[in-house]
Amino acid sequence: MVAVAVSAAVLAGCTDKTTADAKKPGPAAAKVGQGVSPLKNPDGTKPGIAPITSKAEKEEARQLIGKVRTANRGPKTGYARDKFGYAWMDTADGVPMARNGCDTRNDILARDGRELRYRAGSTCVVESMTLDEPYTGKTIEWRKQKATAVQIDHVMPLSYDWQMGAAHWKEDKRKQIANDPLNLLPSDGPANASKSDSGPATWLPPNKQIRCSYAVRFAQVSLKYSLPVTSADKQTMLEQCAN
């Protein structure tokens, strides 16, 4: 996870495609305040991250988490954000939404936000939106002028990835995990900052209703990229989905 303070200039870095500045409904607009269960969203392209509450879903979640390998964290030596490509690149081939003309940050804001308003002349740059923020359970009325109020969280933090094996990957694969919508959630800025590069054993979302879903999403990223988690993290993940 990397907490990135994004300036207006960075947010303006998408390709403009039309002159429309209309308020357009985002993917989450169909059900206000709700997202999709990660169990029903294995590629991360659907909006949000809904709570997992039923006994059957929790059992399914535990089975998924049970497949995750464990290992000790390796050294952080050599880690840098740019080892995963420049922030929010649109050219991380092999993941959904790549090369669509919009940077990754704006793709994720559009995926999870509702009541989206775009910059004049653009169908990429989100200038304002309403976000039903999963980590705190708050509704955030976001404006680009205060960009860092909403940050894009790497669910499985990039530094954590590095220590668990990504240090030995080719750069293309590191670019994928950094820009894969499966690994990205718009989050409350202070909550995201408090997470730093923690695994689930040392940081969980303040919103307890979402913790099982968060553990599932962490496991989905782990399994997709064949990265282990620590034993303590896996145990904590299983506990979040206990019946």
Beta strands, then each sheet from edge to edge (+ up, - down):
strand 1: 23-24
strand 2: 114-118
strand 3: 126-132
strand 4: 139-143
strand 5: 150-154
strand 6: 184-188
sheet 1: 1+ 2- 3+ 4-
sheet 2: 5+ 6-
end
